[in-house]
Amino acid sequence: MSSTQLPSGMAVLQNHPLSGLESTYADELAELTVRWQGAEAPDPTLLVVNEQLAQSLGLDVDRLRQEVGILSGGVAPADSTPVAMAYAGHQFGGYAPLLGDGRALLLGELHDSEGRRVDLHLKGSGRTPFSRGGDGYAVVGPMLREYLISEAMFALGIPTTRSLSVVATGRGVLRDGVEPGAVLARVASSHIRVGTFEFAVRREGALGPLADYAIARHYPELIDRPDRYLAFFEAVVEAQASLVAQWMLVGFVHGVMNTDNTTISGQTIDYGPCAFLDAYDPAAVFSSIDQRGRYAFGNQPAVLTWNLARFGETLLGLVATTPDDAISSVTAVLESFSTRYDAHFAAGMAAKLGLGAYTGTLVDDLLTIMEDHRADWTGTFRALAGELRGNPGPLDSLIAREHIGPWLERWRRELAGQDVSTVADAMDRVNPVYIPRNHRVDAALRAATDGDLGPFETLLDVVTHPFERRDAWSDYAGAAPEDFSAGFQTFCGT
């Protein structure tokens, strides 16, 4: 993609708070990008900035507050190379040969406090050559949603892109009605996706440089290995197996697990139609566009396997010169996904239940009880710790004693010989009190869209301290009312 045309008349800021931006992706993989500039924001206003993240990137928060035009995409940092990134992808199983950043820009790369290279990326910054008829804009609600949930995931210890800021643009954007426009500034290990490889493999000479760049950036220990491309595939399979296990352990439903939303780094990306479980239900679907339940909660490990198969297909020509040898090698790695996932899930579930080792039947039986009685996912595990401390009330409010009593006796036998207070404390360290409850998120975003950021700011504080029970936050620990959950849907925001 060779275009270097930028919209004319755009402001360029010479002395700016993002000094030091680099552009190795745009420089080394120019064929996978189009140099571009965001749309000018009529009245950019900073809604929220992540001071801790900014400081970890060596950024001056006060200057960021002053130069919000950069964070809206309407002002180009001098010496930067903003680009729209090209990629393809399988969306709900169907292949789309050209997707790309239809409303986003890669501003460049920074280094965090540990020296790691990260992307600074804008979402909602206007039309690009990949917009496919869309307006390229985003609105306040969905951008604050991504900020809130990505930061909650980070606080839960789950690999994720992070959010630096949300800027209101002063532009009205047509969705169901006219809503206030906004731009999210997102930080990621990179924005290289399975879909990036699906695009590159169909462009002569693009795949090898992309693979080498991704290996050097994310898995540098593999650079000198003669089998580095197969080892690269294995590293991504491992990273994604670990990631989806962590989603399952906290009850996170991504909602749109297309291959262009599967990262090579193993970070969670794209928080459009995501949600968290209240009642445990493997068939739970919240996304309004997932009408057949392809991306239901319980399907997520299988979907990741499918996505990784598409990734493996792109690497066949690099793995071996003989097609049969390449297919055999890649297939063997892919088939290890379920074993890897099972191991990560088992270790995590053992920790959630305070067990020294995973006991499959015990866990399976608990999940059956929880599903049969629509027990709250997050609340049940915290209530089990309370049970060990001699406080049966929270668990009794979720599952009647006659239904869970026999299981509790088996569980206590598994814990025999351990100090139950110590076990309960360990459980509390891995089982959150607070998650972004769907009704709380919905209420906070509605208020923010109407100009009141107070509920959002309070909820952000709560979900970024997920393990710290506080009396003042008691209302944030409970599940949504049944009448809310019955009709609740999430949307992509486009």
C-alpha positions, 0 to 999 in steps of 0.5 A, spaced: 500 500 500 504 505 497 499 511 498 503 517 502 498 522 501 495 526 507 489 530 507 491 538 506 491 543 511 492 539 517 496 542 523 502 539 525 505 540 532 512 541 532 513 541 540 509 536 543 508 531 549 509 525 544 516 527 542 520 520 541 515 517 537 518 511 533 515 508 527 518 501 526 512 498 523 511 503 518 518 503 516 519 496 515 512 494 513 510 500 509 506 495 504 502 493 510 500 501 511 497 507 508 500 514 511 494 518 513 491 523 518 486 523 523 480 528 522 480 535 525 476 535 531 472 541 532 472 542 539 477 537 543 475 536 550 479 531 554 474 526 558 479 522 562 486 520 562 490 515 565 495 518 569 499 512 571 499 509 564 502 516 561 507 516 567 509 509 565 510 511 558 515 517 560 509 522 558 508 529 561 501 528 563 500 536 564 502 537 557 497 531 554 492 535 558 494 541 554 495 538 547 489 534 546 488 535 539 494 530 538 490 525 542 484 526 538 488 525 531 486 532 528 493 534 530 499 531 527 505 530 531 511 533 528 516 527 525 511 522 526 508 517 521 501 516 522 498 510 518 492 506 517 494 499 518 491 494 513 489 487 515 484 481 512 480 477 517 475 471 518 468 475 521 463 470 523 467 465 519 467 468 513 473 471 509 474 478 508 480 480 504 481 487 506 479 490 512 484 494 515 483 501 520 477 504 518 476 508 523 483 508 527 490 510 526 497 508 528 501 514 531 507 511 532 511 507 538 513 508 545 517 505 550 515 503 557 518 504 563 521 497 562 524 498 555 518 494 551 516 497 545 508 499 545 504 502 540 500 508 541 493 507 536 487 512 536 480 509 535 475 513 532 479 518 529 476 519 522 475 516 515 481 512 512 482 508 505 479 502 509 473 505 511 468 501 507 463 506 507 463 507 514 464 514 517 470 513 521 468 516 527 466 513 534 462 516 540 463 517 547 459 511 550 463 505 546 470 509 547 469 510 555 466 503 555 473 500 552 477 505 557 473 502 563 473 494 561 480 494 558 483 497 565 479 493 569 482 487 565 489 490 566 487 490 574 485 483 574 491 481 571 489 479 564 493 481 558 490 486 554 491 493 550 490 499 555 487 506 554 491 512 555 485 517 554 478 519 551 477 525 548 470 528 546 471 531 539 465 536 539 462 533 533 456 530 533 456 523 530 449 519 527 448 512 530 441 511 533 440 518 533 446 524 534 451 522 539 457 526 541 463 524 538 470 521 541 477 518 540 480 513 544 488 513 545 490 505 546 496 502 548 498 495 545 504 491 545 502 491 538 496 491 533 499 485 529 493 480 528 492 474 525 488 478 520 495 481 518 498 475 516 492 473 512 493 479 508 500 479 508 500 472 505 496 474 499 501 479 497 508 477 494 514 478 498 510 481 504 509 475 509 516 473 511 518 480 513 512 481 517 513 474 520 520 476 522 518 483 525 513 480 529 518 475 532 523 480 533 518 484 537 514 479 541 518 473 541 526 475 540 528 469 543 526 465 537 530 469 532 536 465 531 532 458 531 532 455 525 525 453 526 523 460 528 517 460 524 514 453 527 516 456 534 513 462 533 506 459 531 507 455 537 509 461 542 502 464 539 498 458 540 501 458 547 499 465 549 492 465 546 491 458 550 493 462 556 489 468 554 482 465 553 483 460 559 483 467 563 477 470 560 473 463 562 476 464 569 473 471 570 467 470 566 469 474 560 465 474 554 469 477 548 463 477 543 466 478 536 472 473 536 474 474 529 481 473 526 482 480 526 481 481 533 486 475 535 493 478 537 499 475 535 502 478 542 496 474 546 493 481 548 485 482 549 483 487 543 477 490 541 472 491 547 466 493 542 460 488 544 464 484 550 460 483 557 461 479 563 457 473 566 452 474 572 449 468 572 453 462 569 451 460 562 456 457 557 451 459 552 451 466 554 451 471 548 450 478 549 453 481 542 447 483 538 450 481 531 452 474 534 445 471 532 447 464 532 451 464 538 458 463 534 462 467 540 458 464 546 462 464 552 463 456 552 465 456 545 471 461 546 476 456 547 474 452 540 473 459 536 480 460 538 483 454 536 479 455 529 482 462 529 489 459 530 488 454 524 487 460 520 494 463 522 497 456 521 495 456 514 498 463 513 505 460 515 505 454 511 510 456 506 515 459 511 515 453 516 517 448 510 518 447 503 515 441 502 507 442 503 506 435 507 511 437 512 509 444 513 502 441 514 504 436 519 508 440 523 503 446 524 497 441 525 501 438 531 502 444 534 495 446 533 493 440 536 496 441 542 492 447 544 487 443 548 492 440 552 495 447 553 488 450 555 486 445 559 492 446 563 491 453 564 484 453 566 485 447 571 491 451 574 486 457 575 480 453 577 484 450 582 487 457 585 479 459 585 477 453 589 483 453 594 485 446 591 492 444 591 491 440 585 485 440 580 480 435 581 476 435 574 470 431 577 469 436 583 470 442 578 465 439 573 460 438 578 460 445 581 459 448 574 453 443 573 450 446 580 452 453 578 448 452 571 442 449 573 441 454 579 443 460 575 448 462 580 452 468 579 459 466 577 463 472 580 459 472 587 459 464 588 467 464 588 467 469 593 462 466 597 465 459 597 471 463 601 466 466 606 463 459 607 470 457 609 470 463 614 464 460 617 459 465 614 454 461 610 449 467 608 452 469 601 453 462 598 446 461 601 443 467 597 446 464 591 444 456 591 440 453 596 443 449 601 440 442 599 443 443 592 450 445 594 451 441 601 453 435 598 458 438 594 461 442 599 462 436 603 467 433 598 470 440 597 472 440 604 475 433 604 479 435 598 482 441 603 483 437 609 489 438 613 490 445 610 488 451 614 481 454 612 483 461 613 489 461 609 485 458 604 480 463 604 485 468 604 488 465 598 482 464 594 480 472 595 487 474 592 484 470 585 477 471 585 475 478 584 469 482 588 468 487 583 467 486 575 464 491 570 457 489 571 453 490 565 448 494 568 453 498 572 457 499 565 450 501 562 448 506 567 455 509 567 455 510 560 448 513 559 450 518 564 457 520 561 453 520 554 449 526 557 455 529 560 455 526 567 462 523 568 461 522 575 458 515 575 463 513 570 469 515 574 466 511 580 465 505 577 472 506 574 475 506 581 471 500 583 473 495 577 481 497 577 481 495 585 477 488 584 480 484 590 479 490 595 472 489 598 470 496 601 463 497 604 462 503 600 462 499 594 457 494 596 452 496 591 457 494 585 458 487 587 451 484 586 449 481 579 444 485 575 436 485 576 433 479 572 429 484 568 435 488 566 439 481 564 433 478 560 434 483 555 441 486 555 445 486 549 451 489 547 453 493 540 459 494 536 459 502 536 459 503 529 
